[in-house]
């Protein structure tokens, strides 16, 4: 069975008068974790939203396994049919629902019984090492525990691709590094491909093999992250190289 592959072909996207992406082309193959990086406002989060089917491109096409899933102002395949899940920067947890209820809410569109949803939610909480906190409200959880809850909600969907939109920005370094290790291990065990939006070299190198570097809506460089950092062309990877050393 061939691995799943997403492909952007000459994708452009504007928000009002602002051009977020300009004729961007690249592909993401199942099994190869990818970091989407670049300075603030370069189009990183726009790439994730287009990939997830939350927005449609203004021009160009997005393919999954050779079939068009989005094209000019059209989403041909909705988000819930793309075999992916997303963890947002603000985590988007419901404060009036318990940890278990938050995960089960994420399964509301899944065609299975309530008992099966409950079991899947509990399994996801266990995978993310917070099964003992299933009755707590998000406000009763630490920052790291909230991150794990958002991750559990995504993992419960059993996605092939997990999209991470700078979800670690509010964490202290120790908590962040522990969570990065856990996510890498979880992705390996569950065969989930990670697509990470980040401007942090530690996050990118901890999780990803490949990288796409954006600047002002265009790709500056892309390829194997280790090789790009060794001979960086973009300013952000030059910063990566200095910080890592």
C-alpha positions in Angstrom: 0.0 0.0 0.0 1.4 3.4 -1.0 2.0 6.0 1.7 -0.4 8.9 1.8 1.0 12.1 0.3 -0.3 15.6 0.4 0.8 18.0 -2.3 0.6 21.7 -2.7 0.7 22.9 -6.4 1.2 26.7 -6.9 -1.1 27.5 -4.0 -1.8 31.2 -3.3 -4.0 32.6 -0.5 -5.0 36.2 0.4 -6.7 37.6 3.4 -8.1 41.0 2.4 -5.2 42.9 0.9 -2.6 40.7 2.5 -1.0 37.9 0.4 -0.3 35.1 2.9 1.0 32.5 0.3 2.2 33.0 -3.3 2.4 30.0 -5.6 3.7 27.7 -2.9 4.5 24.1 -4.1 5.7 21.2 -1.9 4.7 17.7 -0.8 4.4 15.9 2.5 4.7 12.1 2.6 3.2 9.9 5.3 6.0 8.7 7.7 8.2 11.8 7.2 7.7 14.4 10.0 7.9 18.0 8.6 8.5 21.4 10.2 6.9 24.4 8.6 9.0 27.3 9.8 9.8 31.0 9.2 9.3 34.4 10.7 6.0 35.6 12.1 3.5 36.4 9.4 5.2 34.3 6.8 2.2 32.0 6.1 3.0 29.0 8.3 -0.4 28.7 10.0 -2.1 29.4 6.7 -0.5 26.3 5.3 -1.9 24.2 8.1 -5.4 25.6 7.7 -5.3 24.9 4.0 -4.0 21.4 4.6 -6.7 20.7 7.2 -9.5 21.9 4.9 -10.4 24.8 7.2 -9.7 27.3 4.3 -9.6 27.0 0.5 -6.8 28.4 -1.6 -7.5 31.4 -3.9 -5.4 29.8 -6.6 -3.7 26.4 -7.1 -4.6 23.0 -5.9 -4.0 20.7 -2.9 -3.9 17.0 -3.6 -4.1 13.9 -1.4 -2.8 10.7 -3.1 -3.1 12.4 -6.5 -6.8 13.5 -6.1 -7.7 17.1 -5.7 -9.0 17.9 -2.2 -9.0 21.7 -2.5 -8.8 24.1 -5.4 -9.6 27.7 -6.2 -12.1 28.8 -3.6 -13.3 25.2 -3.2 -12.9 22.5 -0.6 -13.7 19.3 -2.4 -12.9 17.0 0.6 -14.0 18.3 4.0 -11.7 18.3 7.0 -13.2 15.3 8.7 -12.4 13.1 5.7 -8.7 14.0 5.4 -7.5 11.5 8.0 -5.8 14.2 10.0 -6.2 16.0 13.3 -5.0 19.4 14.5 -3.8 20.9 17.8 -4.2 24.6 17.8 -1.9 27.2 19.4 -4.7 28.2 21.9 -5.6 24.5 22.4 -9.3 25.3 22.0 -10.4 23.4 25.1 -13.9 23.7 26.4 -13.6 25.1 30.0 -17.0 23.8 31.1 -16.3 20.2 30.1 -14.1 17.7 31.9 -11.0 16.2 30.3 -12.9 13.1 29.2 -15.8 15.2 27.9 -13.4 17.4 25.9 -11.9 14.3 24.2 -15.4 12.8 23.5 -16.6 16.0 22.0 -13.8 15.7 19.5 -15.3 12.3 18.5 -18.8 13.7 18.0 -18.6 13.2 14.3 -17.2 9.7 14.4 -19.7 6.9 13.5 -19.5 4.6 16.6 -21.5 3.9 19.8 -21.2 6.1 22.9 -19.5 3.3 24.7 -16.9 3.0 21.9 -16.3 6.8 22.0 -15.9 6.6 25.8 -13.3 3.8 25.4 -11.4 5.6 22.7 -11.3 8.8 24.8 -10.0 6.9 27.8 -7.4 5.2 25.7 -6.2 8.5 24.3 -6.0 10.0 27.8 -3.9 7.0 28.8 -1.6 7.3 25.8 -1.0 10.9 26.8 -0.4 10.0 30.4 -3.3 11.9 32.0 -5.9 9.1 32.4 -6.1 9.8 36.1 -7.2 13.4 35.4 -10.2 12.5 33.3 -12.7 14.1 35.6 -10.8 17.4 36.0 -11.8 20.6 34.2 -9.2 22.3 31.9 -8.8 25.1 34.4 -7.7 22.5 37.0 -4.9 21.3 34.8 -1.3 22.6 34.5 -0.1 24.0 31.2 1.6 20.7 30.3 -1.5 18.7 31.3 -3.6 21.0 29.1 -1.2 20.3 26.2 -1.6 16.6 26.8 -5.4 16.9 26.8 -5.4 18.7 23.5 -3.1 16.1 22.1 -5.4 13.3 23.5 -8.4 14.8 21.7 -6.5 14.7 18.4 -5.0 11.2 18.9 -8.5 9.8 19.7 -9.4 10.4 16.1 -6.6 8.0 15.0 -5.3 10.3 12.4 -2.6 9.5 9.8 -1.4 13.1 10.1 -1.2 15.3 13.2 -1.0 19.0 12.6 0.6 21.0 15.4 0.3 24.8 15.3 2.9 26.2 17.7 1.2 24.4 20.7 4.2 24.6 23.0 4.8 28.3 23.2 3.5 28.8 26.7 5.5 26.0 28.3 8.7 26.1 30.4 11.7 24.5 28.7 11.7 21.3 30.9 8.0 20.6 30.4 8.3 21.3 26.7 11.2 18.9 26.2 9.4 16.2 28.1 6.3 16.7 26.0 8.3 16.7 22.8 9.8 13.3 23.7 6.4 11.9 24.5 4.9 13.2 21.2 7.8 11.7 19.2 7.3 8.3 21.0 3.5 8.5 20.5 3.8 9.3 16.8 6.2 6.3 16.4 3.9 3.9 18.2 0.7 5.0 16.5 2.3 5.5 13.0 1.2 9.2 13.0 3.0 11.7 10.7 3.7 15.1 12.4 3.4 18.4 10.6 4.7 21.1 13.0 4.4 24.8 12.6 7.2 26.4 14.8 9.9 29.0 14.9 11.7 27.1 17.7 14.8 25.1 16.6 14.5 22.7 19.6 10.9 21.8 18.7 11.7 21.4 15.0 14.8 19.3 15.4 13.2 17.2 18.2 10.3 16.1 16.1 11.0 16.6 12.4 13.2 15.2 9.7 12.2 17.6 6.9 11.5 21.3 6.8 9.8 23.9 4.6 11.0 27.4 5.3 8.6 30.2 4.4 9.3 34.0 4.2 6.7 36.6 3.0 4.5 33.8 1.6 7.1 32.0 -0.5 9.4 29.0 0.1 13.0 30.1 0.8 14.3 26.6 1.1 13.1 23.0 1.9 14.5 19.5 2.3 16.2 17.5 5.0 16.3 19.7 8.2 19.8 18.6 9.3 21.2 19.4 5.9 19.4 22.8 5.7 20.8 23.7 9.1 24.3 22.7 8.2 24.3 25.1 5.2 21.4 27.5 5.8 20.3 30.1 3.3 17.3 31.6 5.2 17.8 33.9 8.1 15.7 31.7 10.5 17.8 28.6 9.8 21.0 30.6 10.4 19.5 31.4 13.8 18.6 27.7 14.3 22.3 26.8 13.6 23.6 29.3 16.1 21.2 28.3 18.8 21.7 24.6 18.4 25.5 25.0 18.6 
